[in-house]
């Protein structure tokens, strides 16, 4: 789904320089200049932000739900230090699986965006994805907070 949102966004925003102008630092390359007046258009950056909004919104809703609505973060875990740190919370496992898939998608899509294809960003995605694999085994309630 993220890939569909991204590709649709890139296509729909491919000529968006007149109403969605990126910062000058993102327009250094001539390939981003389009049209008669050479307007800078970066549909890839806007499409990435639109696609990334979906998983961030999902994580926010799950976190809000588990803390404020179902109160599972308060009711399903032992109210001890060990229980809060090492207790198992199903919502944390959902977030771990969802965030792992997001980090995997983000790693590969970052390879196509020059500003995101830096060693520090790619390493961030690898390390964050690896951390997501630990959501189900320990520190579940602690990770949902952070």
N, C-alpha and C positions, 0 to 999 in steps of 0.2 A: 504494500500500500504506500509506503514512504517513497518508493521508487516512482510510482505512478504520479504522486503529488509533485515530486521533484521534476520529472520530465514534463508534465503539463505546465508547471510553473516556468520552467526554462523556455518552453515554446511560447506561452502566452506573454511572457515578459521579455522576449527577445528584442523588442524594439521599444523599451520603456524609458529611454534616456530623457524624454521630455517631462515625465511626471514622477519618475522614481530614480533620481540621480544619486549614484553612489559617491562616496568621498573621493577626493582627487587621488588619494594614495592607491585606490583600486583601479585607476584608469590610466596607468602608465604605458600599457601596451596598446599599440595601434589596432590590434585585432578587436578591441572592445568598442572602437569608434564606428558608429553606423550612421547611415542616412546622409542627406545632402549637407547638413550643418555639422556633421561629425560629432554627434552627441554620444557621450559615453553611456553604454548600457551594460549592465551586469545582471541579467536575469538569473544567472546561476547562483549568485549570492542571495537574492531575494527568494528564489525557489528553495534554497537550502534552509533558510530561516522559516519558511512556511512549513516545510516538511518536518523540521526539527521541533516545531511547536506541538505536533501531535504527541510524540512520546513524552515530552515534558509535561504537557497537560495531563496525560494519563497518570504519570507518576505523582503529580500534584493531587489529582482527584483520589487516587488510592491512599495516599498518605493522609489527606484530610479525612477521608471516610474512616480509616482505621483509628484515627485519633479522636475525631469529633462526633461521628455519627454512630458507628458500631461500638466504639470505645474498646475494640479488641486489643489495642496496644496496652490498655490499662487493666482489662478484665481477664484476658487469656494468659497472661504471664504472671509468674510468681512475683510478688512485690519485694524481692530481695535483690541485692546487687547481682548475684549470680543468675537469678531468674531474668532480670532485665537485660543482662549481657548475653547469656547463652540460651535463653528460651527460644522456642521455635514459634514463629508467627507466619501463618500462610501468606499474608499480604507481602511480607518481605521476600518470600520465595517468588511471588508473582513479579515483584519489582526487579528481582535479580534476573529472572528469565527475560523479562521485557527489556531491561536495560542492556543485557548482553547482546540481544539481537539489534538494539539500536546502536551500540558501539561498533558492532560488526559492520552494519550498514554505513555508519558514519566514517569508519576507516576507509572503506572503498570509495565512497563518494568524495571524501577529502582528497583522494588522489587526482580527481579531475578539477579541483579548484586550486589554483596556484598558491593562494594565500593560506590555504589549509594544509597543503601538502608539504609541510615542514617537518623535520625530524621530531621536534618537540610535540607537535600536534599528533602525529602518527603514534609516537610513543605513549602519549596520553590515552589514545583510544585502545591501544593494546593493554596497557596497565589497568585501565578502568574496566575493560571487558574481562580481564582475568579476575579482578576483584569481584565482579558480578557472579562468578561461579561459586563464590563462598557464601552467598546469601542464605543458602538452605542449610548450612552446617553449623554456623556459629554466628554470634553477634547479630542475630536477625533483628531484634527490636532496636538495637543500637544503630544499625545501618539504616533502618527506616527513618530515624531521626535525622541522620546526616545525609 
